[in-house]
Amino acid sequence: MKKLSAWTGLNARDQRGRKFARGFTAKAERRVAQDVLTQAPRNGHAKITGVKKQTVRPARNLTGGVEPPGDKSISHRYAMLAALAEGASELRHFAAAVDCHSTLECMRALGAEVKEEKDTVRITGRGLRGLKSSWRALDAGNSGTTMRLLTGILAGQKFTSKLTGDASLQKRPMKRVVEPLRAMGADIRAREDKFAPLEIHGGSLHAIDFQAPMASAQVKSAVLLAGLFAEGETSVTEPARTRDHTELALEEFGATIEKHGKTIRVRGVSGGNGGGKLRGRSLDIPGDLSSAVFFVAAASLFPDSNLLIHNVGLNPTRTAILDVFASMGASIQMMSLRSANGEIVGDLAVKGAALKGGTIAGEQIPLVIDELPMLAALGPYTEEGIEIRDAAELRVKESDRIAALAENLRRMGASVEERPDGLRVEGRKAGKLRGAEIEPHGDHRIAMAFAVAGLAAEGSTLIRDADCAGVSYPTFFEDLERVAER
């Protein structure tokens, strides 16, 4: 697929203060309709109170404006680094996601002072060596980011920690993180040597040059965070470039980072010879592009759609999904681009378009891994259909996303070929989708993807266990209903 983001390969920090202008085109006709009953509070940090089921009715288009919640990836990282910093940090537009609340609870249990007011989080850090042991197991909930990144931090502490999560998280692979940390000297015990709960006996770490066998931002981040506690320089070399929020956040909080091609180095800031400390910061968190994608997709379904998505994070390591949409014929224009704390932020103007479809494979996969469920669910509305290859990683996400996508697409009448590492979804020629009862298997992205698919289907679609959307976007159904026209 052709790449339309000329600056996708550039480092966000290198672009600070410069103007960007980029337009793509796409038409969309689609509008989200559903019966909104009760929803979680706007800040998203309290217990989700949404309904168990959600009805999505056909729409004519999407119009108006929407602002997605704060970026999950950035919120996780800012919260962890703020707890390790000296002094107070203020994090504005913090993610309205249960996953990020799990991170806040873990940092609170480790001794950081955490105060929440609407979407602003204030954290008083304890310094790199100031965290304290928690008397109870740290609960990452459903958040793989919390578990994997926090493992890197806990490996360098002087106490023992137990890190657990919900039933879904306890099935997800942790050996990919445990192995490089053990190479740094960490003592980590895992169930069957590869699953949570993890028991982490913190201690002295030494720097390593880690050649990552697979492209994973979470593994890279865990090693870099552990590198803060190791003497000397720790490096990670990736086989393919992944999102760089950790590197940017580390720099913002005062760590020394060097980047050369696909290799990132961090200098330990403790142990006497690294020098320096992490400092508290006042930061704004951009809107989550992975959440905005559901609205890009929905608007693209209907010819008369005209939707503005405000304050979206457009980090060049994240915008490959917009290149995919553009290559499919979507009408997307980037507006009001600006730089904030090393991250690129802007607005997206989306209009309806006839989507062509296409194949997503190879090096594209790690760059759009979170957005693949939405692309697959769009397949029946495209001219050529959607084919996803080289994405076996989808099997070990919050659900087996390949199986969940195939199951629910078939429920709606789509023609789907499920494969070990992906799937092939036939396009419009295979027939129009019909409303159905969707089983998301507790997976937020599956629930939201099929809510979008249901907008252009014949008849209503019922999303079971709709509350699971709150893992990343507690007010998703409310926002979708507000911009949907019938």
C-alpha positions as CSV (number, residue, x, y, z in Angstrom):
1,M,0.0,0.0,0.0
2,K,1.3,3.4,-0.8
3,K,2.4,5.7,2.0
4,L,0.9,9.2,2.0
5,S,2.3,10.4,5.3
6,A,5.6,12.0,4.1
7,W,6.8,12.5,7.7
8,T,5.8,9.0,9.0
9,G,9.5,8.0,9.2
10,L,10.6,11.1,11.1
11,N,11.1,11.4,14.8
12,A,8.3,13.5,16.4
13,R,10.8,15.4,18.5
14,D,12.7,16.4,15.4
15,Q,9.6,18.0,14.1
16,R,8.9,20.3,17.1
17,G,7.8,23.7,16.1
18,R,7.4,23.0,12.4
19,K,4.2,23.2,10.4
20,F,2.8,20.1,8.7
21,A,0.1,19.9,6.1
22,R,-1.1,16.8,4.7
23,G,-4.4,15.9,3.1
24,F,-5.8,12.6,2.1
25,T,-9.2,11.9,0.5
26,A,-12.0,9.7,1.4
27,K,-15.6,9.6,1.5
28,A,-17.7,8.1,4.1
29,E,-21.2,7.4,4.7
30,R,-22.0,6.0,8.0
31,R,-23.4,6.9,11.2
32,V,-23.4,5.3,14.6
33,A,-26.7,4.5,16.1
34,Q,-27.4,2.8,19.3
35,D,-29.5,2.9,22.3
36,V,-27.4,4.5,25.0
37,L,-28.6,3.6,28.4
38,T,-26.2,4.3,31.2
39,Q,-22.5,5.1,30.6
40,A,-19.4,5.4,32.7
41,P,-18.4,8.8,34.1
42,R,-16.6,11.1,31.8
43,N,-13.3,10.7,33.6
44,G,-13.5,7.0,33.0
45,H,-11.5,6.1,36.1
46,A,-14.4,4.9,38.3
47,K,-15.9,1.5,38.0
48,I,-17.7,1.1,34.6
49,T,-21.4,1.4,35.0
50,G,-22.4,0.9,31.4
51,V,-25.2,-1.5,30.2
52,K,-24.4,-5.1,29.6
53,K,-25.9,-5.0,26.0
54,Q,-25.9,-2.2,23.5
55,T,-28.1,-1.8,20.4
56,V,-26.6,-0.3,17.3
57,R,-29.2,0.8,14.7
58,P,-28.5,1.7,11.1
59,A,-27.4,5.3,10.4
60,R,-27.4,7.6,7.4
61,N,-24.1,9.4,8.1
62,L,-21.8,10.8,10.8
63,T,-21.6,14.6,11.3
64,G,-20.3,17.0,13.9
65,G,-17.3,16.8,16.1
66,V,-15.8,14.3,18.6
67,E,-12.7,14.2,20.8
68,P,-11.3,10.8,21.7
69,P,-10.1,10.1,25.2
70,G,-6.4,10.6,26.1
71,D,-3.9,8.3,24.5
72,K,-3.6,5.1,26.5
73,S,-0.1,4.3,25.5
74,I,1.2,7.8,26.6
75,S,-1.0,7.9,29.7
76,H,0.5,4.6,31.0
77,R,4.1,5.8,30.4
78,Y,3.6,9.2,31.9
79,A,2.0,7.8,35.0
80,M,4.9,5.3,35.6
81,L,7.6,7.9,35.0
82,A,5.8,10.5,37.1
83,A,5.9,8.0,40.0
84,L,9.6,7.5,39.5
85,A,10.3,11.2,39.2
86,E,11.2,13.6,42.0
87,G,8.6,16.2,42.6
88,A,5.0,16.6,41.3
89,S,3.6,16.0,37.9
90,E,0.3,17.1,36.4
91,L,-1.0,15.0,33.6
92,R,-3.9,16.6,31.7
93,H,-6.4,14.7,29.5
94,F,-5.3,11.5,31.1
95,A,-6.8,8.4,29.3
96,A,-10.4,7.6,30.2
97,A,-9.6,3.9,30.2
98,V,-9.8,1.2,32.8
99,D,-6.4,-0.1,31.7
100,C,-4.7,3.2,32.6
101,H,-6.6,3.3,35.9
102,S,-4.9,-0.1,36.6
103,T,-1.6,1.6,36.1
104,L,-2.5,4.4,38.5
105,E,-3.6,1.9,41.2
106,C,-0.3,0.0,40.9
107,M,1.7,3.2,41.2
108,R,-0.4,4.2,44.2
109,A,0.2,0.8,45.8
110,L,3.9,1.3,45.3
111,G,3.9,4.5,47.3
112,A,3.3,7.3,44.8
113,E,0.8,9.9,45.7
114,V,-1.9,9.9,43.0
115,K,-4.8,12.4,42.9
116,E,-7.5,12.3,40.2
117,E,-9.8,15.2,39.3
118,K,-11.9,14.6,36.1
119,D,-9.3,14.0,33.4
120,T,-6.4,15.5,35.3
121,V,-4.1,13.3,37.3
122,R,-1.5,14.7,39.7
123,I,1.3,12.4,40.8
124,T,3.9,13.1,43.4
125,G,6.8,10.8,42.6
126,R,9.2,9.0,45.0
127,G,12.3,9.0,42.9
128,L,13.9,6.0,41.2
129,R,14.8,4.3,44.4
130,G,11.9,5.6,46.5
131,L,9.1,3.1,45.6
132,K,8.0,0.8,48.4
133,S,6.9,-2.8,48.4
134,S,3.2,-3.4,48.2
135,W,1.7,-5.7,50.9
136,R,-0.7,-7.1,48.3
137,A,-0.3,-8.3,44.7
138,L,-0.2,-5.5,42.2
139,D,-3.3,-6.0,39.9
140,A,-2.8,-5.0,36.2
141,G,-6.4,-5.9,35.4
142,N,-6.7,-6.5,31.7
143,S,-3.7,-4.3,30.8
144,G,-0.8,-6.0,29.1
145,T,0.9,-2.6,29.0
146,T,0.7,-2.2,32.7
147,M,2.1,-5.7,33.4
148,R,4.9,-5.7,30.9
149,L,6.2,-2.2,31.5
150,L,5.9,-2.4,35.2
151,T,7.8,-5.7,35.2
152,G,10.8,-3.7,33.8
153,I,10.5,-1.1,36.6
154,L,10.1,-3.7,39.4
155,A,13.1,-5.7,38.2
156,G,15.3,-2.8,39.3
157,Q,13.8,-2.3,42.8
158,K,15.2,-3.6,46.1
159,F,12.1,-5.5,47.1
160,T,9.9,-8.4,45.9
161,S,6.7,-7.8,44.1
162,K,3.9,-10.0,42.8
163,L,2.2,-8.8,39.6
164,T,-1.1,-10.4,38.5
165,G,-4.1,-9.6,36.3
166,D,-7.5,-10.9,35.2
167,A,-8.2,-14.3,33.6
168,S,-7.6,-12.9,30.1
169,L,-4.3,-11.3,31.0
170,Q,-3.1,-14.5,32.7
171,K,-3.3,-16.2,29.3
172,R,-1.2,-13.7,27.5
173,P,2.6,-14.4,26.9
174,M,5.0,-12.8,29.3
175,K,8.1,-14.8,28.5
176,R,9.0,-12.3,25.7
177,V,9.5,-9.7,28.5
178,V,10.9,-12.0,31.2
179,E,13.8,-13.3,29.1
180,P,15.6,-10.0,28.3
181,L,15.1,-8.8,31.9
182,R,16.6,-12.0,33.2
183,A,19.5,-11.3,30.8
184,M,19.9,-8.0,32.8
185,G,20.2,-10.0,36.0
186,A,16.5,-9.9,37.1
187,D,15.0,-12.7,39.2
188,I,11.5,-13.2,37.8
189,R,9.4,-16.3,38.3
190,A,6.3,-16.9,36.1
191,R,3.6,-19.5,36.0
192,E,4.8,-22.3,33.7
193,D,7.7,-19.9,33.1
194,K,5.7,-17.8,30.7
195,F,2.4,-16.6,32.2
196,A,1.3,-14.3,35.0
197,P,1.2,-14.1,38.0
198,L,4.8,-12.9,38.0
199,E,6.9,-12.9,41.1
200,I,9.7,-10.3,40.8
201,H,12.6,-10.3,43.1
202,G,14.1,-6.9,42.4
203,G,17.8,-6.2,42.6
204,S,20.9,-5.0,40.8
205,L,20.7,-5.0,37.0
206,H,23.4,-4.7,34.4
207,A,23.1,-3.0,31.0
208,I,22.6,-5.2,27.9
209,D,22.4,-4.8,24.1
210,F,19.1,-6.5,23.3
211,Q,18.4,-7.6,19.8
212,A,14.6,-7.9,19.9
213,P,13.5,-11.0,18.0
214,M,10.1,-9.5,17.3
215,A,8.7,-6.0,16.9
216,S,7.1,-5.1,20.2
217,A,6.8,-1.7,21.8
218,Q,5.9,-3.2,25.1
219,V,9.0,-5.4,25.2
220,K,11.2,-2.6,24.1
221,S,9.7,-0.3,26.8
222,A,10.2,-2.9,29.6
223,V,13.9,-3.2,28.7
224,L,14.4,0.6,28.5
225,L,12.7,1.2,31.8
226,A,14.8,-1.5,33.4
227,G,17.8,0.2,31.9
228,L,17.1,3.2,34.1
229,F,18.3,1.1,37.0
230,A,21.3,-0.5,35.3
231,E,24.8,1.0,35.3
232,G,26.0,2.0,31.8
233,E,23.9,2.1,28.6
234,T,21.2,-0.4,27.8
235,S,20.2,-0.7,24.1
236,V,17.3,-2.2,22.2
237,T,17.5,-2.9,18.5
238,E,14.2,-3.6,16.8
239,P,13.6,-5.7,13.7
240,A,11.0,-3.1,12.7
241,R,10.2,0.3,14.1
242,T,7.5,0.4,16.7
243,R,5.7,3.3,18.5
244,D,8.3,5.5,20.3
245,H,6.2,6.9,23.1
246,T,8.5,5.5,25.8
247,E,11.6,7.1,24.3
248,L,9.8,10.5,24.0
249,A,8.4,10.2,27.5
250,L,11.8,9.3,29.0
251,E,13.3,12.3,27.4
252,E,10.6,14.6,28.7
253,F,11.2,13.4,32.3
254,G,14.9,13.9,32.0
255,A,16.5,10.6,31.0
256,T,19.3,10.4,28.5
257,I,18.2,8.7,25.3
258,E,20.1,8.1,22.0
259,K,18.5,6.9,18.8
260,H,20.3,5.5,15.8
261,G,18.1,3.9,13.2
262,K,16.3,1.0,14.9
263,T,18.5,1.1,18.0
264,I,17.6,3.0,21.1
265,R,19.9,3.5,24.1
266,V,19.1,4.7,27.6
267,R,21.7,5.6,30.1
268,G,21.1,4.5,33.7
269,V,20.3,7.4,35.9
270,S,21.0,5.6,39.2
271,G,23.9,3.7,40.6
272,G,26.3,6.5,41.0
273,N,27.7,6.8,37.5
274,G,24.7,7.5,35.4
275,G,24.0,10.9,36.8
276,G,20.8,12.8,36.7
277,K,17.3,12.2,38.0
278,L,13.8,12.1,36.6
279,R,12.0,15.3,37.2
280,G,8.2,15.9,37.7
281,R,6.5,17.4,34.6
282,S,3.4,19.2,33.6
283,L,2.1,17.6,30.5
284,D,-0.9,17.4,28.1
285,I,-1.8,14.0,26.7
286,P,-3.2,14.0,23.1
287,G,-6.3,12.1,22.1
288,D,-5.9,8.4,21.3
289,L,-5.5,7.7,17.6
290,S,-6.5,4.0,18.1
291,S,-9.8,5.2,19.5
292,A,-10.2,7.9,16.8
293,V,-9.9,5.1,14.2
294,F,-13.4,3.8,15.0
295,F,-14.8,7.2,14.0
296,V,-12.6,7.4,10.9
297,A,-14.0,4.1,9.8
298,A,-17.6,4.9,10.7
299,A,-17.6,8.2,8.9
300,S,-16.0,6.6,5.8
301,L,-19.0,4.3,5.4
302,F,-21.5,7.0,4.3
303,P,-21.2,9.4,1.4
304,D,-22.7,12.3,3.3
305,S,-20.5,12.1,6.4
306,N,-18.6,15.1,7.5
307,L,-16.9,14.5,10.8
308,L,-14.1,16.5,12.7
309,I,-12.1,14.5,15.2
310,H,-10.3,16.9,17.6
311,N,-7.0,16.8,19.4
312,V,-5.7,13.5,18.1
313,G,-2.1,12.3,18.7
314,L,-0.4,11.9,15.3
315,N,3.0,10.5,16.3
316,P,4.7,9.4,13.1
317,T,5.1,5.9,14.6
318,R,1.4,5.6,14.9
319,T,0.0,7.1,11.7
320,A,0.6,4.0,9.5
321,I,-3.1,3.3,10.0
322,L,-4.0,6.6,8.3
323,D,-1.8,5.6,5.3
324,V,-3.7,2.4,5.1
325,F,-7.0,4.2,5.1
326,A,-5.7,6.7,2.5
327,S,-4.5,3.8,0.2
328,M,-8.1,2.4,0.5
329,G,-9.5,5.7,-0.8
330,A,-10.6,7.3,2.5
331,S,-11.0,11.1,2.7
332,I,-9.0,12.3,5.7
333,Q,-7.4,15.6,6.1
334,M,-4.9,16.5,8.9
335,M,-5.5,20.0,10.3
336,S,-4.0,22.3,12.9
337,L,-0.9,20.2,13.4
338,R,1.3,21.2,16.3
339,S,4.0,19.7,18.6
340,A,3.5,19.2,22.3
341,N,6.0,17.4,24.6
342,G,7.7,15.7,21.6
343,E,4.3,14.4,20.3
344,I,2.5,15.6,17.2
345,V,-1.1,16.6,17.7
346,G,-3.8,17.7,15.3
347,D,-7.4,17.4,14.1
348,L,-8.7,14.9,11.5
349,A,-11.5,16.0,9.1
350,V,-13.2,12.9,7.6
351,K,-15.7,12.7,4.8
352,G,-17.5,9.7,3.3
353,A,-15.7,7.7,0.6
354,A,-16.0,4.4,-1.4
355,L,-13.3,2.2,0.2
356,K,-11.3,0.0,-2.0
357,G,-9.9,-2.5,0.5
358,G,-6.6,-4.2,0.3
359,T,-4.0,-6.4,2.0
360,I,-2.2,-5.6,5.3
361,A,0.9,-7.7,5.9
362,G,4.6,-7.8,6.8
363,E,6.2,-4.8,8.4
364,Q,2.9,-3.0,8.4
365,I,1.4,-5.3,11.0
366,P,3.2,-4.1,14.2
367,L,2.4,-0.5,13.1
368,V,-1.3,-1.1,12.9
369,I,-1.8,-4.1,15.3
370,D,-4.4,-2.3,17.5
371,E,-6.4,-1.2,14.4
372,L,-6.6,-4.5,12.6
373,P,-10.0,-5.5,14.2
374,M,-11.6,-2.3,12.8
375,L,-10.0,-2.9,9.3
376,A,-11.3,-6.5,9.3
377,A,-14.8,-5.4,10.3
378,L,-14.8,-2.9,7.4
379,G,-13.9,-5.6,4.9
380,P,-17.5,-6.4,3.7
381,Y,-18.0,-2.7,2.9
382,T,-15.0,-2.4,0.7
383,E,-14.7,-3.1,-3.1
384,E,-12.0,-5.7,-2.9
385,G,-12.3,-6.9,0.7
386,I,-9.6,-7.0,3.4
387,E,-6.9,-9.5,3.8
388,I,-4.7,-9.6,6.9
389,R,-1.5,-11.7,6.9
390,D,1.5,-12.2,9.3
391,A,-0.7,-11.2,12.3
392,A,-0.5,-14.3,14.5
393,E,0.0,-11.9,17.4
394,L,-3.8,-11.2,17.2
395,R,-4.3,-14.7,18.7
396,V,-2.8,-13.6,22.0
397,K,-4.4,-10.2,22.6
398,E,-7.3,-9.5,24.9
399,S,-9.1,-12.3,23.0
400,D,-8.1,-14.5,20.1
401,R,-9.0,-11.6,17.8
402,I,-8.7,-13.6,14.6
403,A,-11.3,-16.2,15.8
404,A,-13.5,-13.5,17.3
405,L,-13.5,-11.5,14.1
406,A,-14.3,-14.5,12.0
407,E,-17.1,-15.6,14.3
408,N,-18.8,-12.3,14.4
409,L,-18.4,-11.4,10.8
410,R,-20.1,-14.7,9.9
411,R,-22.9,-13.9,12.3
412,M,-23.5,-10.8,10.2
413,G,-23.5,-12.8,7.0
414,A,-19.9,-12.0,5.8
415,S,-17.8,-14.4,3.8
416,V,-14.6,-15.0,5.8
417,E,-11.6,-17.3,5.5
418,E,-9.9,-17.7,8.9
419,R,-6.1,-18.4,8.8
420,P,-3.5,-19.2,11.4
421,D,-2.0,-15.7,11.0
422,G,-4.9,-13.6,9.8
423,L,-8.0,-13.8,7.7
424,R,-9.5,-12.9,4.4
425,V,-12.9,-11.0,4.4
426,E,-14.7,-10.7,1.1
427,G,-16.0,-7.3,-0.1
428,R,-19.3,-5.9,-1.2
429,K,-19.9,-8.4,-3.9
430,A,-20.4,-11.1,-1.2
431,G,-23.6,-9.3,-0.1
432,K,-24.8,-6.8,2.5
433,L,-24.3,-7.4,6.2
434,R,-27.3,-7.9,8.4
435,G,-27.6,-7.0,12.0
436,A,-26.8,-9.8,14.5
437,E,-26.0,-10.5,18.1
438,I,-22.2,-9.9,18.6
439,E,-20.1,-11.7,21.2
440,P,-16.9,-9.6,21.8
441,H,-15.4,-12.1,24.2
442,G,-14.6,-9.3,26.6
443,D,-12.5,-7.5,24.0
444,H,-13.0,-3.8,23.8
445,R,-11.7,-3.5,20.2
446,I,-14.0,-6.3,19.0
447,A,-17.0,-4.6,20.6
448,M,-16.3,-1.2,19.1
449,A,-15.4,-2.6,15.7
450,F,-18.7,-4.4,15.3
451,A,-20.6,-1.4,16.7
452,V,-19.2,0.5,13.6
453,A,-20.0,-2.4,11.3
454,G,-23.5,-2.5,12.6
455,L,-24.2,1.1,11.5
456,A,-24.3,0.2,7.8
457,A,-25.9,-3.2,8.2
458,E,-29.6,-4.2,7.5
459,G,-31.4,-4.1,10.8
460,S,-30.2,-3.6,14.4
461,T,-27.0,-5.1,15.9
462,L,-26.8,-6.1,19.5
463,I,-23.4,-5.9,21.2
464,R,-23.2,-8.2,24.2
465,D,-21.0,-7.3,27.2
466,A,-20.8,-3.8,25.8
467,D,-19.2,-2.6,29.0
468,C,-15.9,-4.1,27.9
469,A,-15.4,-1.0,25.6
470,G,-14.6,0.9,28.8
471,V,-11.2,-0.8,28.9
472,S,-10.1,1.9,26.5
473,Y,-13.1,4.2,25.8
474,P,-15.8,4.4,28.5
475,T,-17.9,6.9,26.6
476,F,-17.6,5.3,23.2
477,F,-21.3,4.4,22.7
478,E,-22.4,7.8,24.0
479,D,-20.0,9.7,21.6
480,L,-21.0,7.5,18.7
481,E,-24.7,8.1,19.2
482,R,-24.1,11.8,19.5
483,V,-22.5,12.1,16.0
484,A,-24.8,9.6,14.3
485,E,-27.6,10.8,12.1
486,R,-30.5,8.6,10.9
